[in-house]
Amino acid sequence: MSIQILNEETKEIIRNNIENIKREIASLSSKNGEVKLLAATKTVPASVINYATRECGISYIGENKVQELLEKYEELDLTNTELHFIGTLQTNKVKYIIDKVSLIHSVDSEKLAREIDKQARKIGKVMDILVEINIGREENKSGIDPDKVPEFLEFLSSLPNVRVRGLMTIAPNLGEKELLRNYFRETYSIFIDNSQKKYHNIDVEILSMGMTDSYVQAIEEGSNMVRIGSGIFGARDYSKK
Ligand SMILES: *Cc1c(COP(=O)(O)O)cnc(C)c1O
């Protein structure tokens, strides 16, 4: 189960995990600039998250459920840390997080984008977002079809309170990591194609891909933001929730 209690032993585990991941990231040759490490913090209590951000140099954290984000929010120390939303976002919940997060990684429909634009306008904010791509073209999976990216970006450029900062993908869940390279490579090529186009309100510069089991391959294929959960905080055990 992911680390729930902060004591000397768990502090050391977290610190070592982060140091090792940072060292590994630094040793890889990135083709897409500096790689940012985002800690995926689902099931991790705020006290443990705050240790990672205050003491271990984690500058980006990501929650993937609105309810859980709201439960922890007041306790999170965001002084030197950006809070991102990385999970599937229901349109009717946008209003709860619009003022709390600095980047939404998972925008994959016009309906959702319109609601983000509307709620952001209400509070006088321009919300940074990433477009999520369903690179495996899997049924019942979030993300837009890879072929629809240019069209979707064009639509997003019409929304004044939304600013596109890049792309995100969750690769198919395959046992063999090396097979993921093709998906990461294809996402990177979509990233490159679209980063060269000039749309209003759109700067395709962040490519969020790679998790605990795949971040090495993702970085080698062009990721510049990896989202790592269990590699930092230990494996999650949902049966205890
Ligand atoms: C949980 C989660 C991650 C991190 O997964 P790990 O395998 O624990 O590293 C990354 N991205 C999203 C969207 C997640 O929900």
The ligand as a Gaussian input file, in Angstrom:
#p B3LYP/6-31G(d) Opt

LIG

0 1
 C       -1.685000       7.280000     -11.055000
 C       -1.359000       8.001000     -12.297000
 C       -0.044000       8.088000     -12.751000
 C        1.136000       7.429000     -12.047000
 O        1.032000       6.035000     -12.095000
 P        2.186000       5.109000     -11.456000
 O        2.128000       3.873000     -12.249000
 O        1.815000       4.912000     -10.034000
 O        3.463000       5.833000     -11.611000
 C        0.190000       8.815000     -13.908000
 N       -0.805000       9.406000     -14.591000
 C       -2.083000       9.348000     -14.188000
 C       -3.128000      10.025000     -14.996000
 C       -2.398000       8.648000     -13.021000
 O       -3.676000       8.590000     -12.622000

